[in-house]
Amino acid sequence: MAIHKVIEVIAQSGKSWEDAAQSAVKDAGKTVKNIRSIWIKNAEGVVENNKIVAYRVNAHITFEIK
């Protein structure tokens, strides 16, 4: 039986929501091993002068505890 844990991570990118999600996984992977999945709980954008200048995601990252 595998045991999994979920952490919540907030990440931001100047490129896209996908890039922000990848950044969340990459940053979490620096201290957490065996990442299995990511679930985007919320996505938002920062707007300046009618243009999106930052993409943010609130993600749940699941990893296996061995």
C-alpha positions in Angstrom: 0.0 0.0 0.0 1.4 3.4 -1.0 0.9 6.5 1.1 0.5 9.8 -0.6 0.7 13.4 0.7 -0.7 16.6 -0.8 0.9 20.0 -0.5 -0.4 23.3 -1.8 1.9 25.5 -3.9 1.4 28.9 -5.4 3.5 29.7 -8.5 3.8 32.6 -10.9 5.1 33.0 -14.5 5.3 35.8 -17.0 4.7 33.4 -19.9 1.6 31.2 -19.3 -0.5 29.2 -16.8 1.2 26.1 -18.1 4.6 27.6 -17.3 3.4 28.6 -13.9 2.3 25.0 -13.2 5.6 23.6 -14.5 7.4 26.1 -12.2 5.3 24.8 -9.2 6.4 21.2 -9.9 10.0 22.2 -10.5 10.2 24.2 -7.3 8.5 21.5 -5.2 10.8 18.9 -6.7 13.8 20.7 -5.1 12.7 19.4 -1.7 10.0 16.8 -2.4 10.7 13.5 -4.1 8.3 11.0 -5.9 5.9 13.6 -7.2 3.0 11.8 -8.8 0.4 14.5 -9.9 -0.6 18.1 -9.9 -4.1 19.5 -9.7 -4.7 23.2 -10.5 -7.1 24.4 -7.9 -7.2 28.0 -9.1 -5.6 30.1 -11.9 -5.6 33.9 -12.1 -3.9 36.6 -14.1 -2.5 40.0 -13.2 -3.6 42.6 -15.6 -1.9 46.0 -16.4 -3.0 48.3 -19.2 -5.5 45.7 -20.5 -2.7 43.1 -20.8 -2.0 40.0 -18.7 1.5 40.5 -17.3 1.6 37.6 -14.8 0.0 34.1 -14.7 -0.6 32.5 -11.3 -1.7 29.0 -10.2 -2.7 27.6 -6.9 -1.7 23.9 -7.2 -2.1 20.8 -5.2 0.9 18.5 -5.7 0.7 14.9 -4.7 3.8 12.8 -3.9 4.3 9.3 -2.6 5.9 8.7 0.8 8.1 5.6 0.9 
